[in-house]
Amino acid sequence: MFYKQMKNDLLKRKNSKLVAILDAVWSRQAMNRRDICSFLNLSKGTITKRVNYLLEKGYIVESGSHANTGMGRNPEKLKLDSNLFYSIGLNLSADETNIIILNANNEPVKEIVTNIPESTDYNVILEKILTMIKQSLSDLSIPKEKLLGIGIALPGIVDWGKGIVYNSASLPGAENLQLKKFFTEALNCECEMLNICHLTAINEKNWGKAKNVSDFFCVEDGLGLGIFINNQLCRGWQGYAGEFGYMQIKETGDITSDGRKGTIWPNAAAYRINHALRKMRENGGASQIEKYLSPENPDINFDMVIRAASDGDKLCSAMIAENYDWIAKGILNVAYLLNPEVIYLPAWTAKCPECTINIVKQCLTHYGAANWHLATSVESAKCDKNYFSNGIALYLTQCVFDKIKAL
């Protein structure tokens, strides 16, 4: 296991500065010695000694130089050896499974997208995923001792520390599933797990519109909420923070799994639209969604609903708007409670703002702005589900560095 090898090698010298340098070079992709001195507030002599050790051991490499600055030696850029280690990102969404393998410089060397039919038993899903991962590692000639770990993003009721899945739409039938143990033992590597809604906020902070925003929320399609407060991800004591869909808005409506009526999730879940359109189609009704069906995609999915709405289909727009009427009321409550600077809706809402963003803005303007002068803005996120597997792979690597630094 590469984690143990790296930990033992770096820590046997009892010098945390080695780990700090390695982490800095990894997280910023390339740094010269002067940048490292400034970033870590260390002396030139300290950096030179430790960088030379990391170069000698093959942890980092020099990757070219800038033009001569007139200050002596050109500042060579340092980066990790690409083959130093590899990390895996696994996105277990309810409708799609994405796998990515990154090298030590966060460059993808393999990407897999696979659609697993609804209601497939979780044992079948896990064995299929494990087979694909092992085959990919073999095809890429990645030895098991180079595998740093696997990061897994999924929704559901999960003990995130122990990695036990109690219930998840992504793993039908799973109860008390030792998911972390399954992958740790099968791949002999580190494993970290994170709720998809929390990953949504991390991705938006890293690559999206929230880079310079300290207090913001991300609403994801499963109606979870990713929360950043004072530039820190808020996961809650047990990692359950952000169950936005369980907020009660009315006293009537469909019953949630916890026994209450009028919560957001059963009344605003995207799958309700899919089911309604399928039923309408069975009864002879039609909408613009018909033109997106094909022998390869014979069943209605929410991506088709979004396309139809953005193309002007009034029925699909009205259905989405009905969902967002519920969502808007929940967002207003959240804005009152925690006063974020920005609330980001899923990236796809930019395609049909009249039935998504505008409804939320109207709700905040009519109530919050009029009564409390709330200045929370509502925008579509930049990062969509295509960022999930990459984001969770990077999260895994950062967790490993943090573990070593904490020793």
Secondary structure, DSSP 8 states (H G I E B T S, - for coil): -HHHHHHHHHHTTT-HHHHHHHHHHHHHS-B-HHHHHHHHT--HHHHHHHHHHHHHHTSEEE-------SSSS----EEE-TTS-EEEEEEE-SS-EEEEEEETTS-EEEEEEE---TT--HHHHHHHHHHHHHHHHHHTT--GGGEEEEEEEE-SEEETTTTEEEE-TTSTT-SSEEHHHHHHHHHTSEEEEEEHHHHHHHHHHHHSTTTT-SSEEEE-TTS-EEEEETTEE---TTS-TT-GGG-B--SSSSB-TTS-BSBHHHHH-HHHHHHHHHHHHHTT---GGGGG--SSS-S--HHHHHHHHHTT-HHHHHHHHHHHHHHHHHHHHHHHHH--SEEEE-GGGGGSGGGTHHHHHHHIIIIIIHHH----EEEE-S--GGGHHHHHHHHHHHHHHHHHHH-
